[in-house]
């Protein structure tokens, strides 16, 4: 089972790929959206590895786990995944407007799932609904 360190490396790798694609002359917004989605996926999987020592086994299970354990990112993740699916599988226009939307949703997920240190107990943990995963203090 891939752990937290693996997912942390992969989310950064996918984000870096998005920025590299962005620097290309045409930008390739479809591929930027795809790489942002996979970076967000690894933010989610990193969260599950750290907070619950678990790893979702596929997109459907991950969706269920997000709904159960991370409802605060469910909407952003669902829309970002839909944009990525559109970019990969559907005959729809993918341009700057779609990329801007994907970037906004990616940033929401990243903000919710970035490690923070709890001021009450001092433990580094990931935000889950705004509470420390260790002592449940409001972050």
C-alpha positions as CSV (number, residue, x, y, z in Angstrom):
1,X,0.0,0.0,0.0
2,X,1.5,3.3,-1.0
3,X,2.1,5.6,2.0
4,X,2.0,9.2,2.8
5,X,5.6,9.9,1.5
6,X,4.7,8.3,-1.9
7,X,1.6,10.4,-2.3
8,X,3.4,13.6,-1.2
9,X,6.0,13.0,-3.9
10,X,3.4,12.2,-6.5
11,X,1.2,15.2,-5.8
12,X,4.3,17.5,-6.2
13,X,5.4,15.7,-9.3
14,X,1.9,16.1,-10.9
15,X,1.7,19.7,-9.9
16,X,5.2,20.4,-11.3
17,X,4.1,18.7,-14.6
18,X,1.1,21.1,-14.7
19,X,3.4,24.1,-14.3
20,X,5.8,22.7,-17.0
21,X,2.9,22.3,-19.4
22,X,1.7,25.8,-18.5
23,X,5.1,27.2,-19.6
24,X,4.7,25.7,-23.1
25,X,3.7,28.2,-25.8
26,X,0.1,26.9,-26.1
27,X,-0.4,26.0,-22.5
28,X,-2.3,22.8,-23.2
29,X,-5.1,23.6,-20.7
30,X,-6.5,20.0,-21.1
31,X,-3.3,18.5,-19.8
32,X,-2.9,21.1,-17.1
33,X,-6.4,20.1,-15.8
34,X,-5.5,16.4,-15.9
35,X,-2.3,16.9,-14.0
36,X,-4.0,19.2,-11.4
37,X,-6.6,16.5,-10.9
38,X,-4.0,13.8,-10.3
39,X,-2.1,16.1,-7.9
40,X,-5.4,16.6,-6.0
41,X,-6.0,12.8,-6.0
42,X,-2.6,12.4,-4.3
43,X,-3.5,15.1,-1.7
44,X,-6.6,13.0,-0.9
45,X,-4.6,9.7,-0.8
46,X,-1.9,11.3,1.3
47,X,-4.5,12.5,3.8
48,X,-6.0,9.0,4.0
49,X,-2.6,7.4,4.5
50,X,-1.6,9.9,7.3
51,X,-4.9,10.2,9.1
52,X,-6.3,6.7,8.8
53,X,-3.5,4.4,7.5
54,X,-5.7,3.5,4.6
55,X,-5.5,3.7,0.8
56,X,-8.5,4.0,-1.5
57,X,-8.6,1.3,-4.1
58,X,-9.9,3.1,-7.2
59,X,-11.9,6.1,-8.1
60,X,-15.2,4.8,-6.9
61,X,-13.9,3.8,-3.5
62,X,-12.1,7.1,-3.2
63,X,-15.3,9.0,-4.0
64,X,-17.1,7.1,-1.2
65,X,-14.3,7.7,1.3
66,X,-14.2,11.4,0.4
67,X,-18.0,11.7,1.0
68,X,-17.6,9.9,4.4
69,X,-14.4,11.4,5.7
70,X,-13.8,14.6,3.7
71,X,-17.2,16.2,2.9
72,X,-15.5,19.7,2.9
73,X,-13.6,18.8,-0.3
74,X,-16.1,16.6,-1.9
75,X,-17.6,19.2,-4.2
76,X,-14.3,20.6,-5.3
77,X,-12.9,17.1,-6.0
78,X,-16.0,16.0,-7.9
79,X,-15.9,19.0,-10.2
80,X,-12.2,18.8,-10.7
81,X,-12.5,15.1,-11.6
82,X,-15.4,15.9,-14.0
83,X,-13.2,18.6,-15.7
84,X,-10.4,16.1,-16.0
85,X,-12.8,13.5,-17.5
86,X,-14.0,16.1,-20.0
87,X,-10.4,16.9,-20.9
88,X,-9.6,13.2,-21.4
89,X,-12.7,11.6,-22.8
90,X,-15.3,14.0,-24.1
91,X,-15.6,16.2,-27.2
92,X,-15.8,19.5,-25.3
93,X,-13.9,22.7,-25.5
94,X,-11.2,23.0,-22.8
95,X,-9.8,26.5,-22.6
96,X,-8.7,29.1,-20.1
97,X,-12.1,29.4,-18.4
98,X,-12.1,25.6,-17.6
99,X,-8.5,25.8,-16.5
100,X,-9.3,28.7,-14.2
101,X,-12.2,26.8,-12.6
102,X,-10.0,23.6,-12.2
103,X,-7.2,25.7,-10.6
104,X,-9.7,27.2,-8.1
105,X,-11.0,23.8,-7.1
106,X,-7.5,22.4,-6.9
107,X,-6.5,25.3,-4.6
108,X,-9.5,24.6,-2.4
109,X,-8.5,20.9,-2.0
110,X,-4.9,21.9,-1.3
111,X,-5.8,24.4,1.4
112,X,-8.0,21.8,3.2
113,X,-5.4,19.0,3.0
114,X,-2.2,20.8,3.8
115,X,-0.4,19.8,7.0
116,X,-0.7,22.2,9.9
117,X,0.6,22.3,13.5
118,X,-2.1,22.3,16.1
119,X,-1.6,25.2,18.6
120,X,-3.2,23.2,21.4
121,X,-1.4,19.8,21.2
122,X,1.5,20.7,19.0
123,X,0.9,17.8,16.6
124,X,1.4,18.2,12.9
125,X,-1.7,16.9,11.2
126,X,-4.0,17.5,8.3
127,X,-7.1,19.5,8.5
128,X,-10.3,17.5,8.6
129,X,-13.3,19.8,8.7
130,X,-11.2,22.4,10.5
131,X,-10.4,20.3,13.5
132,X,-7.1,18.7,14.7
133,X,-7.1,15.0,14.0
134,X,-5.3,14.3,17.3
135,X,-7.0,16.4,19.9
136,X,-10.0,17.7,17.9
137,X,-9.2,21.4,18.7
138,X,-10.4,23.9,16.1
139,X,-7.5,24.8,13.8
